[in-house]
Amino acid sequence: MKRTLKGTVPFVVMFIVAVGSVVVSCVTSSIDARGLDALSVNLGPDQDGRFFTVQTFDLIERIIVIDGTDRSRRWEIPANEWEYDADTTELRLSEPQPTDEPILHVEGRTGRPHRFVLGSAGGAVEDLLVVLDGRLAIEGYDYRWNTDEQTLVFQQDLDLTEAEYMIRYWTPQGSGGIGNWDGSDRDRLAYIEAHHRVGALKRQLDEGEEFWFLTPGEGAAAEPQLTRRAPTTDERHTMTAAAAAVRKPRFDVDDDQLSREVGFDASAPREILIAGADDPLTADGRYVVENAVDGALVRSVELFYRAPDQRGALVVSIHDGQYRPAADEDPRFVQSRDTLQLGLPVERVVMWGTRVSDPSRAPEVIPIAVYRWRDDRASFSLTVGLDRSREAEAVIREIVAYRG
């Protein structure tokens, strides 16, 4: 179930296709004589037309409908035309609304402890990122997570009306989030996210006994099989040694600023028109990626080219011109290797890989294409499902042409 709250307080939802991203617009409060905190949120319908407040209201005082197509139009819904289920946080309206894009402004009261129902979240604590007053919140100390009930409950004494917080979680439809932290210090969030990823990976490796692995088929063209098993000693070491990358968002900086920060020419087009498509792909995500390699800081750039239909982004990585990516593909899964002329020579490796659409389910085995090329100023790479090769090659041609 995808839940969408529409609001004005932005925070960065990174590295997940945010089909279902969720944002609480404002959280204002005072404490009344009953000991309840005032709360107001804006929320939109999910794909089934249902409304969820996510945070539990103990008392709803009024609901105002805002026309998403004309925000000057708004009207209050009478109390006899709605019902609220505090257990699920679903808000049910008995009458249709005279707009195709209703936004509900809900005002009410919530008690302590603060409770959130995340519905179709991925299920494990690793699927949650909880930030509290500019730091990574601690599960078991700052909050409790109930996997079976999909509920997150903060400690009794914590007053979210005085704290800055953000909760981000995974759903099968994309990334969801709720909070009042404006996320203006995006680099701080990037370090928090990296810390969270490392901790989640360590916890998964420490607690997990079995993981998904590809088993080669008979011949390179044969589709491999997924096997869930315990890793070997070498495999566990490789998994444990995975690098912790910090991804810093740079959405609004221009090519010159971006290039100065990373120390090489990272210029690339913001929009790319694909032949036969009505709308261009847009680089709506630009990140500086920092890794520590042998004790030295190495910077690269990631560009997320996304279509208006919000399919998975085509992610182009740009490195320093001296960077030499290791051709470390497992030869058992490589189907072909050739060179294309796309304005410059481009290496293409077609191989078997996996795609994770829902973390609670087994990955999907798919053929993928890995593209690598370089010009006299930088090195590039792009990995896509083979079914998106045409788009990928169009993107490469446009980047090559843009850089001259």
Secondary structure, DSSP 8 states (H G I E B T S, - for coil): ---B---S------SS--TT----------B-TTS-EEEEEEEB--TTS-EE-SB--SEEEEEEEEETT-TT-EEE--GGGEEEETTTTEEEESS--SSSSEEEEEEEEE-SS-EEE-SS--SSGGGEEEEETTEE--BTTTEEEETTTTEEEE-TT--TTTS-EEEEEEETTEEEEEES-----HHHHHHHHHHHHHHHHHHHHHH-S-EEEEE--SSTTS--EEEEE---HHHHHHHHT----EEEE-SS--HHHHHHHHTS-----SEE--TT-SS-EEEEEEEEEEEEETTEEEEEEEEEEE-TT----EEEEEEETT--------TTTEEEEEEEESSSEEEEEEEEEEE-S-TTS--EEEEEEEEEEE-SSEEEEEEEEGGGHHHHHHHHHHHHHHH-
